[in-house]
Amino acid sequence: MSESEQKQLAAGIGRAISKQRTRCGLTQEEVAVRLGLGNEAISRIERGIVIPNIARLLEFAAIFECGAAELLTEVSPRVDDQASRISHLIHSLEQNDRELVVEMVEMLSERLARG
């Protein structure tokens, strides 16, 4: 993995952690206390300066009551992971709203494919 790809991965995982933390209504300080870290450590992870190891990623997932895979799927370049993420995002929507999202994705995909 190139240095550029590593930086993108770190930034993406940081955004995913930040999003989950916010979803749970937690501050960086609260997460830091639960992990036995300083606030700056959490900030550096969320900003993509530091990438958490697997054990730390599992600890984040436990705090946020989500799967570690969910934190990784948000940054995955794999089409199947991206499709799974979209499916998860629209799962709780009403049928007509899901259909609207699918139509929007179809139109956007066609437009982007044309260049």
Backbone as a printed PyTorch tensor [residue, N CA C, xyz], in Angstrom:
tensor([[[  0.8570,  -1.1670,   0.0000],
         [  0.0000,   0.0000,   0.0000],
         [  0.9080,   1.2370,   0.0000]],

        [[  0.6230,   2.1480,  -0.8890],
         [  1.4430,   3.3500,  -0.9930],
         [  1.1800,   4.2730,   0.1940]],

        [[  2.0920,   5.2130,   0.3790],
         [  1.9310,   6.1760,   1.4780],
         [  0.6640,   7.0010,   1.3020]],

        [[  0.3650,   7.3600,   0.0580],
         [ -0.8490,   8.1230,  -0.2420],
         [ -2.1020,   7.3220,   0.1140]],

        [[ -2.0940,   6.0470,  -0.2230],
         [ -3.2430,   5.1870,   0.1000],
         [ -3.3850,   5.0100,   1.6120]],

        [[ -2.2520,   4.9160,   2.3140],
         [ -2.2970,   4.8010,   3.7690],
         [ -2.8850,   6.0550,   4.3970]],

        [[ -2.5120,   7.2200,   3.8600],
         [ -3.0530,   8.4710,   4.3790],
         [ -4.5540,   8.5590,   4.1320]],

        [[ -5.0020,   8.1190,   2.9500],
         [ -6.4370,   8.1250,   2.6400],
         [ -7.1850,   7.1820,   3.5770]],

        [[ -6.6060,   6.0100,   3.8270],
         [ -7.2230,   5.0390,   4.7240],
         [ -7.3310,   5.6100,   6.1330]],

        [[ -6.2580,   6.2030,   6.6160],
         [ -6.2610,   6.7940,   7.9640],
         [ -7.3080,   7.8920,   8.0710]],

        [[ -7.3900,   8.7350,   7.0450],
         [ -8.3760,   9.8250,   7.0590],
         [ -9.7940,   9.2690,   7.0370]],

        [[-10.0220,   8.2570,   6.2300],
         [-11.3570,   7.6610,   6.1410],
         [-11.7860,   6.9850,   7.4290]],

        [[-10.8750,   6.2430,   8.0370],
         [-11.1980,   5.5980,   9.3070],
         [-11.4320,   6.6550,  10.3860]],

        [[-10.6490,   7.7090,  10.3530],
         [-10.8460,   8.7990,  11.3040],
         [-12.2210,   9.4250,  11.1670]],

        [[-12.6470,   9.6450,   9.9080],
         [-13.9960,  10.2010,   9.6790],
         [-15.0700,   9.2450,  10.1720]],

        [[-14.8780,   7.9490,   9.9360],
         [-15.8600,   6.9550,  10.3840],
         [-15.9590,   6.9400,  11.9050]],

        [[-14.8250,   7.0210,  12.5760],
         [-14.8230,   7.0360,  14.0430],
         [-15.4980,   8.3040,  14.5440]],

        [[-15.1830,   9.4250,  13.9400],
         [-15.8060,  10.6890,  14.3380],
         [-17.3220,  10.6450,  14.1520]],

        [[-17.7510,  10.1000,  13.0200],
         [-19.1810,  10.0160,  12.7380],
         [-19.8910,   9.1310,  13.7570]],

        [[-19.2960,   7.9800,  14.0720],
         [-19.9130,   7.0780,  15.0510],
         [-19.9290,   7.7070,  16.4460]],

        [[-18.8510,   8.3980,  16.7880],
         [-18.7960,   9.0700,  18.0960],
         [-19.9100,  10.0980,  18.2060]],

        [[-20.0830,  10.8810,  17.1500],
         [-21.1300,  11.9050,  17.1340],
         [-22.5150,  11.2600,  17.1910]],

        [[-22.6900,  10.1750,  16.4370],
         [-23.9670,   9.4570,  16.4330],
         [-24.3270,   8.9860,  17.8360]],

        [[-23.3210,   8.5900,  18.6000],
         [-23.5440,   8.1050,  19.9700],
         [-23.6600,   9.2380,  20.9890]],

        [[-23.4480,  10.4690,  20.5330],
         [-23.5540,  11.6060,  21.4320],
         [-22.3970,  11.7090,  22.4130]],

        [[-21.2310,  11.2100,  22.0200],
         [-20.0670,  11.2360,  22.8870],
         [-19.0910,  12.3280,  22.4570]],

        [[-18.3740,  12.8590,  23.4240],
         [-17.3160,  13.8120,  23.1120],
         [-16.0070,  13.0450,  22.9440]],

        [[-15.0200,  13.7180,  22.3610],
         [-13.7020,  13.0970,  22.2580],
         [-13.1670,  12.7680,  23.6510]],

        [[-13.4240,  13.6380,  24.5890],
         [-12.9540,  13.4210,  25.9610],
         [-13.5720,  12.1660,  26.5720]],

        [[-14.8650,  11.9620,  26.3600],
         [-15.5300,  10.7800,  26.9050],
         [-14.9590,   9.4990,  26.3060]],

        [[-14.7090,   9.5230,  24.9980],
         [-14.1230,   8.3540,  24.3440],
         [-12.7030,   8.1330,  24.8530]],

        [[-11.9590,   9.2170,  25.0050],
         [-10.5810,   9.1100,  25.5060],
         [-10.5430,   8.4680,  26.8930]],

        [[-11.4550,   8.8860,  27.7660],
         [-11.5060,   8.3200,  29.1190],
         [-11.7930,   6.8230,  29.0530]],

        [[-12.7530,   6.4290,  28.2290],
         [-13.1140,   5.0110,  28.1170],
         [-11.9570,   4.1670,  27.5920]],

        [[-11.1130,   4.7820,  26.7450],
         [ -9.9890,   4.0520,  26.1680],
         [ -8.7010,   4.2220,  26.9680]],

        [[ -8.7440,   5.0920,  27.9880],
         [ -7.5430,   5.3470,  28.7650],
         [ -6.5010,   6.1400,  27.9850]],

        [[ -6.9770,   7.0310,  27.1220],
         [ -6.1050,   7.8620,  26.2950],
         [ -6.3550,   9.3310,  26.5980]],

        [[ -5.5120,  10.1780,  26.0490],
         [ -5.7270,  11.6120,  26.1490],
         [ -6.6090,  12.0970,  25.0130]],

        [[ -7.2020,  13.2770,  25.1940],
         [ -8.0590,  13.8640,  24.1530],
         [ -7.3090,  14.0240,  22.8380]],

        [[ -6.0410,  14.4260,  22.9260],
         [ -5.2520,  14.6600,  21.7110],
         [ -5.1050,  13.3810,  20.8920]],

        [[ -5.0110,  12.2370,  21.5550],
         [ -4.8910,  10.9640,  20.8350],
         [ -6.1410,  10.7020,  19.9970]],

        [[ -7.3050,  10.9550,  20.5630],
         [ -8.5560,  10.7620,  19.8260],
         [ -8.6340,  11.7570,  18.6770]],

        [[ -8.2530,  12.9860,  18.9270],
         [ -8.2600,  14.0030,  17.8790],
         [ -7.3510,  13.6090,  16.7270]],

        [[ -6.1700,  13.1000,  17.0450],
         [ -5.2250,  12.7030,  15.9960],
         [ -5.7620,  11.5330,  15.1760]],

        [[ -6.4580,  10.6220,  15.8270],
         [ -7.0590,   9.4940,  15.0990],
         [ -8.1730,  10.0110,  14.1820]],

        [[ -9.0490,  10.8480,  14.7190],
         [-10.1710,  11.3590,  13.9230],
         [ -9.7030,  12.2330,  12.7610]],

        [[ -8.5800,  12.9000,  12.9250],
         [ -8.0440,  13.7350,  11.8360],
         [ -7.2210,  12.9220,  10.8400]],

        [[ -7.0440,  11.6340,  11.0980],
         [ -6.3120,  10.7850,  10.1700],
         [ -4.8120,  10.9060,  10.2790]],

        [[ -4.3290,  11.4840,  11.3480],
         [ -2.8860,  11.6010,  11.5530],
         [ -2.3190,  10.2670,  12.0320]],

        [[ -3.1020,   9.5860,  12.8610],
         [ -2.7250,   8.2750,  13.3950],
         [ -3.8130,   7.2900,  13.0120]],

        [[ -3.4130,   6.0970,  12.5800],
         [ -4.3960,   5.0640,  12.2630],
         [ -4.4140,   4.0510,  13.4160]],

        [[ -5.5940,   3.7430,  13.9350],
         [ -5.6560,   2.8140,  15.0710],
         [ -5.3180,   1.3850,  14.6420]],

        [[ -4.6960,   0.6330,  15.5550],
         [ -4.4450,  -0.7760,  15.2510],
         [ -5.7460,  -1.5640,  15.4020]],

        [[ -5.7060,  -2.8180,  15.0920],
         [ -6.9320,  -3.6390,  15.0900],
         [ -7.5460,  -3.7150,  16.4840]],

        [[ -6.7170,  -3.9000,  17.5040],
         [ -7.2490,  -3.9840,  18.8770],
         [ -7.9710,  -2.6880,  19.2440]],

        [[ -7.3820,  -1.5500,  18.8970],
         [ -8.0010,  -0.2530,  19.2150],
         [ -9.2860,  -0.0770,  18.4070]],

        [[ -9.2780,  -0.5180,  17.1540],
         [-10.4780,  -0.4260,  16.3190],
         [-11.6260,  -1.2210,  16.9480]],

        [[-11.3100,  -2.3840,  17.4930],
         [-12.3290,  -3.1930,  18.1760],
         [-12.8510,  -2.4850,  19.4250]],

        [[-11.9640,  -1.7730,  20.1180],
         [-12.3940,  -1.0120,  21.2970],
         [-13.3320,   0.1280,  20.8900]],

        [[-12.9920,   0.8280,  19.8080],
         [-13.8910,   1.8740,  19.3130],
         [-15.2540,   1.2730,  18.9780]],

        [[-15.2510,   0.1560,  18.2710],
         [-16.5090,  -0.4880,  17.8660],
         [-17.3500,  -0.8620,  19.0900]],

        [[-16.7100,  -1.3480,  20.1310],
         [-17.4400,  -1.7060,  21.3520],
         [-18.0730,  -0.4780,  21.9900]],

        [[-17.3290,   0.6160,  22.0300],
         [-17.8640,   1.8560,  22.6070],
         [-19.0580,   2.3480,  21.8080]],

        [[-18.9540,   2.2630,  20.4770],
         [-20.0080,   2.7980,  19.6100],
         [-21.1100,   1.7790,  19.3310]],

        [[-20.9520,   0.5690,  19.8960],
         [-21.9240,  -0.5060,  19.6930],
         [-22.1850,  -0.7540,  18.2060]],

        [[-21.0940,  -0.8790,  17.4740],
         [-21.1730,  -1.2230,  16.0550],
         [-20.0880,  -2.2530,  15.7820]],

        [[-20.1040,  -2.8170,  14.6030],
         [-19.0570,  -3.7540,  14.2450],
         [-17.8160,  -3.0230,  13.7680]],

        [[-16.6570,  -3.6180,  14.0290],
         [-15.4190,  -3.0330,  13.5110],
         [-15.4780,  -2.9760,  11.9950]],

        [[-16.1280,  -3.9600,  11.4030],
         [-16.2680,  -3.9810,   9.9420],
         [-17.0190,  -2.7500,   9.4530]],

        [[-17.9560,  -2.2770,  10.2410],
         [-18.7100,  -1.0840,   9.8590],
         [-17.7930,   0.1330,   9.7640]],

        [[-16.8420,   0.2290,  10.6730],
         [-15.8870,   1.3390,  10.6300],
         [-14.9950,   1.2310,   9.3960]],

        [[-14.6550,   0.0130,   9.0250],
         [-13.7920,  -0.1950,   7.8570],
         [-14.5510,  -0.1020,   6.5420]],

        [[-15.7940,  -0.5530,   6.5420],
         [-16.5900,  -0.5460,   5.3140],
         [-16.7890,   0.8660,   4.7870]],

        [[-16.8570,   1.8240,   5.6840],
         [-17.0540,   3.2130,   5.2540],
         [-15.9310,   3.7170,   4.3710]],

        [[-14.7550,   3.1380,   4.4820],
         [-13.6070,   3.6140,   3.7010],
         [-13.1700,   2.6210,   2.6340]],

        [[-13.8760,   1.5200,   2.5210],
         [-13.4750,   0.4840,   1.5700],
         [-13.7240,   0.9190,   0.1300]],

        [[-12.7450,   0.6490,  -0.7580],
         [-12.9410,   0.9490,  -2.1760],
         [-13.6870,  -0.1650,  -2.9190]],

        [[-13.9980,  -1.2610,  -2.2270],
         [-14.6700,  -2.3960,  -2.8630],
         [-16.1410,  -2.0700,  -3.1180]],

        [[-16.5810,  -2.3840,  -4.3110],
         [-17.9660,  -2.1010,  -4.7080],
         [-18.9550,  -2.8030,  -3.7840]],

        [[-18.6850,  -4.0540,  -3.4290],
         [-19.6020,  -4.7830,  -2.5460],
         [-19.7320,  -4.1090,  -1.1820]],

        [[-18.6220,  -3.5990,  -0.6560],
         [-18.6730,  -2.9050,   0.6330],
         [-19.4560,  -1.6030,   0.5100]],

        [[-19.2560,  -0.9010,  -0.5930],
         [-19.9680,   0.3550,  -0.8050],
         [-21.4670,   0.0980,  -0.9740]],

        [[-21.8190,  -0.9710,  -1.6930],
         [-23.2360,  -1.3190,  -1.8620],
         [-23.8550,  -1.7020,  -0.5140]],

        [[-23.0940,  -2.4220,   0.2970],
         [-23.5740,  -2.7990,   1.6260],
         [-23.8040,  -1.5580,   2.4840]],

        [[-22.9220,  -0.5940,   2.3620],
         [-23.0640,   0.6520,   3.1260],
         [-24.3320,   1.3900,   2.7060]],

        [[-24.5710,   1.4790,   1.4070],
         [-25.7810,   2.1460,   0.9110],
         [-27.0160,   1.4100,   1.4200]],

        [[-26.9760,   0.0950,   1.3620],
         [-28.0940,  -0.7100,   1.8550],
         [-28.3620,  -0.4160,   3.3290]],

        [[-27.3040,  -0.3260,   4.1130],
         [-27.4530,  -0.0300,   5.5380],
         [-28.0520,   1.3700,   5.7420]],

        [[-27.6240,   2.3160,   4.9220],
         [-28.1000,   3.6910,   5.0570],
         [-29.5920,   3.8350,   4.7500]],

        [[-30.0800,   3.0780,   3.7780],
         [-31.4800,   3.2370,   3.3740],
         [-32.4130,   2.2390,   4.0620]],

        [[-31.8450,   1.3380,   4.8350],
         [-32.6300,   0.2710,   5.4680],
         [-33.8170,   0.7900,   6.2670]],

        [[-33.6420,   1.8640,   6.9940],
         [-34.7080,   2.3520,   7.8810],
         [-35.6850,   3.3060,   7.1950]],

        [[-35.4550,   3.5870,   5.9160],
         [-36.3450,   4.5030,   5.1980],
         [-37.6290,   3.8060,   4.7680]],

        [[-38.6640,   4.5950,   4.5650],
         [-39.9090,   4.0740,   4.0020],
         [-39.6460,   3.6510,   2.5570]],

        [[-40.4870,   2.7680,   2.0310],
         [-40.2830,   2.2230,   0.6910],
         [-40.1850,   3.3210,  -0.3690]],

        [[-41.0800,   4.3050,  -0.3240],
         [-41.0420,   5.3530,  -1.3520],
         [-39.7680,   6.1930,  -1.2480]],

        [[-39.2510,   6.3830,  -0.0390],
         [-37.9990,   7.1170,   0.1250],
         [-36.8150,   6.2860,  -0.3800]],

        [[-36.8470,   4.9670,  -0.1340],
         [-35.7860,   4.1020,  -0.6650],
         [-35.7890,   4.1330,  -2.1890]],

        [[-36.9820,   4.1050,  -2.7730],
         [-37.0830,   4.1620,  -4.2330],
         [-36.5250,   5.4770,  -4.7700]],

        [[-36.7900,   6.5630,  -4.0730],
         [-36.2570,   7.8620,  -4.4670],
         [-34.7250,   7.8530,  -4.4380]],

        [[-34.1530,   7.2900,  -3.3700],
         [-32.6910,   7.2190,  -3.2680],
         [-32.1270,   6.3750,  -4.4150]],

        [[-32.7490,   5.2560,  -4.7120],
         [-32.2770,   4.3910,  -5.8030],
         [-32.3490,   5.1380,  -7.1270]],

        [[-33.4360,   5.8460,  -7.3790],
         [-33.5560,   6.6290,  -8.6140],
         [-32.4580,   7.6830,  -8.7010]],

        [[-32.1790,   8.3400,  -7.5940],
         [-31.1310,   9.3640,  -7.5880],
         [-29.7630,   8.7420,  -7.8660]],

        [[-29.4980,   7.5820,  -7.2860],
         [-28.2320,   6.8990,  -7.5280],
         [-28.1300,   6.4850,  -9.0000]],

        [[-29.2190,   5.9890,  -9.5520],
         [-29.2280,   5.6110, -10.9710],
         [-28.9230,   6.8090, -11.8610]],

        [[-29.5960,   7.9240, -11.6210],
         [-29.3720,   9.1200, -12.4440],
         [-27.9460,   9.6300, -12.2980]],

        [[-27.4500,   9.6590, -11.0890],
         [-26.0920,  10.1310, -10.8470],
         [-25.0740,   9.2050, -11.5010]],

        [[-25.2910,   7.9040, -11.3890],
         [-24.3740,   6.9250, -12.0030],
         [-24.3350,   7.0940, -13.5210]],

        [[-25.5280,   7.2630, -14.1290],
         [-25.5690,   7.4440, -15.5800],
         [-24.8580,   8.7220, -15.9860]],

        [[-25.0820,   9.7800, -15.2630],
         [-24.4400,  11.0650, -15.5870],
         [-22.9290,  10.9770, -15.4640]],

        [[-22.4440,  10.3650, -14.3880],
         [-21.0020,  10.2340, -14.1770],
         [-20.3590,   9.2950, -15.1890]],

        [[-21.0950,   8.2700, -15.6160],
         [-20.5630,   7.3260, -16.6050],
         [-20.3730,   8.0050, -17.9610]],

        [[-21.2160,   9.0050, -18.2630],
         [-21.1000,   9.7380, -19.5350],
         [-19.9000,  10.6790, -19.5280]],

        [[-19.4400,  10.9900, -18.3420],
         [-18.2680,  11.8660, -18.2300],
         [-18.6650,  13.2480, -18.1590]]])
